[in-house]
Amino acid sequence: MAESLLIVENVSKYFGGLLAIDKVSFQVSTGRITALIGPNGAGKTTLFSIISGFLPVDDGRVVYDGADIMTEPPHQRARRGIARTFQIVQPFAGLTVRENIAIGSHLWQRSRAAALEAANQVALSVGLSAQLEAPAATLTVAGSKRLELARALAIAPRLLLLDEVLAGLNPSEIRDMVPVVRELTARGMTILMTEHVMQAVTALAEHVLVLAEGRIIARGTTQEVAADPLVVEAYLGRGAAKRITAGSMHA
Amino acid sequence: MKHYWPIVLVVALLAIVPFVTTSNVVLNFLITTLLIALVGQGWNLLGGYGGQYSFGHAAFFGTAAYTTAILQVQYGINAWLGLFAGIFAGSLVGAVIGVLCFRSGLRGSYFSLVTLAFAEVLRIVSSVTPITGAGVGTLIKLDLRPEAFQFQSRVPFYWIVLILVALSLVTVRGVENSRFGAYLVAIRENEDAASALGINAFAVKLAAITLSAAITAAAGCFYAQYFLFIDAAIAYGPWISIDALLAPIVGGAGTLFASLLGALVIKALGETAKLLTGDAPGLDLVIYGLLLIAVVGLAPRGVAGVLTALFRRPLRVQRGDDNG
């Protein structure tokens, strides 16, 4: 097995004249949690869509498990073991929670009964067992986020792309969700996550990439990137790092 | 097998009819109703379960009707073989339209409009080409022998269309309980989410339109044998495309009996409208239209939706009583 399950090499993406992703390169180590953070509009979701095959790139390539997957459509990448959640939840609204998850289970289970049975197990692992028969449309925000995760897990992925699964949750819901995500790496999954909730990033990610205006401006541990003046400026505006340092010296 | 008993029950009930009455009026009404139910069940599979709203199911109906008619008239081929040839031709047209539409990523109303265009192109082409009889149409020679798929009485026709409807119900029920059916519904609900889970949406939709076309094509073949005449306006006219989608939508698209229930309702409404208006020409269509608006307005999830709501309520009350 390669040491890096996913390698992104010099990927660029234009939306018309706008350069959304500018020669981004990074690697995601096998079996670890890597976080991709950055201000709104930095290109995180765009990058996820490129990796999962929903958007074509204008330049560069994506290598998964040693194979160049750039020409493959989303469903083939899913079969290879790349699962993603959507930042804006995309449930099969007319189906129940169990049926939603079973759609994922069907990738490896031909029979309806086996897929529904497998869905029960997945629901249990993300804490959705009580809502199995509820229509997906009736779930709370926290429930919908869990369902996004459950469906992705149902295809038994090796690489899991989590697009803000914690956004919109309250602090206690986040505390409930963090161990669920951590448990996944214990089961051998590799995770690339975007997140605004820094509390969760600190708790989960071993490696952090900071994306701003389509470029990676910093990488390292949470502490390292948080101390990086470039990162502070990307979030708070130019000159902010200096003002903060000056402020802390006055205090 | 427990999934199939409602079909057995419904088909058995319908099968009793010829033993109760042999009235031509009743049988004719039921035969045309079952014919529309069959046409609509094809649409229901693609539109109701798969969410791909076709406005051009006449393309499959008409191709099948012409195929079986032309094979008999021009090439002297047996009508029963014509039935299979017609179903094959209809599903082939379905597959071709499917490849063209889905390969180019047509979704929603764009798909609907392109299917409508295909049916219209076929209608215009068949109204001018010699092989279809052009403007005159194709008349199948009267040959009242079972071997020729023609009968003196309406009863055998009734049995045959009932068998075809039963087969379509079993097919759709089978799809409902399969991985293919689950994928089809997933695509209807959210195509992007479906592809993210490894579903090849193109392949699933293509299989669905082919199967859907095959069911509607069977109705086309039956039509040709029952009426022994086909022309461009009948085969590819908008009336059949409209009935194909109206029946399952009125019945409750995406449910097993949608098309059968809907066909009964729209045919009954049509007849009622005729009775109400008597001799005034065209007035029945106005009333028919108004009744349809009322039905769709009052029951947006169709007859099936109303029935589910009616049957669920007493159940809940009962459970409440048991607990109390």
Interface residues (C-beta under 8 A of the other chain):
Chain A: S52 F54 P73 P74 H75 A78 R79 A83 R84 F86 Q90 P91 F92 A93 G94 L95 E99 A102 I103 G104 H106 L107 Q109 R110 S111 R112 A115 R151 A152 A154 I155
Chain B: N177 S178 R179 A182 Y183 V185 A186 R188 E189 N190 D192 A193 A194 S195 A196 L197 G198 I199 N200 A201
